[in-house]
Amino acid sequence: MIRINCPFCGERDHAEFNYGGDATIEYPALDAPVEDWVQAVYERENIRGVQFETWHHQFGCRMWIVVERDTMTHEIHSVRPAHEGIGSALKGAGQ
C-alpha cells in the first residue's frame, strides 16, 4: 500500500487518489499537429526508478499534486502542489 502525504490533507491511502501521469511531460499546443500529440501521449519512456508524477486527490481536497516516487520501491521522496502558488493562495483565503 502506498501512503501519500497530501500537502493539504495530510497522509492518506493512495486509493483516495487518481494517477495522472508523468509530471515532466510538456504537452503541445492544442492546435499542434497530431504527430506531436501522439509522441507526447503514447511515445514516452517507462522510467525505472525515481520520477515525478501527477496525482489527483479525488476523494479528498480534489487538488492536483506532484509526487516524486521510485517506481521500483514505491518510496515517495517528495510531494508538492502541482500549481505553484496554490498553497499560499489557499492559506491566505482561510485567514
N, C-alpha and C positions, 0 to 999 in steps of 0.2 A: 504494500500500500504506500502511495506517495502522499506526503503531507506538504501542503503549500502554505507558506506564511503570507497571506494576503496583506498588503500594506494598509488596507482599510478595515479589514475584519479580523485579522489575526490568523493563527494557524487553523487550517481546515483540511478535510479529506479531499483528495483530487476528484472524487465523484461529484463535488459541487461545481467543478469547472469543466469547460469545453476546451479542447486543444485547438489552437488557431493556426499553428504552423510556424515555420521558420521566421523569426523576427528580423533577420538580416536581409531579407529579400526586398529589393526595391521594385515595385510593380510599375509597368509602363503607363503612360498616359492613356486615358480612356479611348482616344482616337488613334492609338498606336496600331501598327499592322498586327494581324493575327499571329504571325510568326513570333513577334515579341512576347505576346501573351502566352503562347504555347511554351516558349522557353522559360518564362517566369513561373508558370504554374506546374508544368509537368517535367521539365528537364532540369532537375535540381540534384545536388549531391545529397546522399543519405549519410549524414555526418555520424561518424563513430567516435564518441567522446563528448566533450563539452560543447554545447550550442545554446544559442538564445532562441527561446520560443515564446510565442504569444499564447496566452490563456485567457478565457473569458469566465469571470466568476458568475456564472448563470444563476446559481441558487444562493447567492449572497448579495453583495453590493452591486453586481452587474457591471463592474468595471473591467477593462482590459488591462492585463499586466504582462510584463516581460519577465520570464523565468530563465535563469541561466542554469541548465541542467545537464548532467552527464548521462548520455543515452545508454551507456553500458551499465552503470551502477544505480541510476536514477537519483543520485545525490544532487541536491539543489544547492547551488553556490550563492545565488542572489535572486532577489525579487524586487521589482520596481514598477511603478505605474507605467503604462505604455505611452501615455501622453505627458510630455514634460509640462510641469506647472499644475497639473490637476490636483496633486496632493495639497499644495499650498492654497489653491483656489477653494478646495473643499474645507480646509481648516479655517480659512477666512470667512466662509459662509456660515460656519457654526458659531462664530463669536458675536 
